[in-house]
């Protein structure tokens, strides 16, 4: 899969995912991102014109906290139930 530089401001985080946010984990990842960068891209899916976060909430929020404008990401298909 191809990795893309995704604009952080364009990534929508569903409320259900947002409730799982752990501030301590974000802080820890932010320190790691400053030293090593993003090792594992976030996963998003397209929903019309927006990008919806599938995996990588803490990586996304750590990059946002550091003032990054983009984050490496890959596109995945929507889950079907």
Secondary structure, 3 states (H helix, E strand, C coil): CCCEEEEHHHEECCHHHHCCCCHHHHHHHHHHHHHHCCCCCEEEEEECCEEEEEECHHHHHHHHHCCCCEEEEEECCCCCC
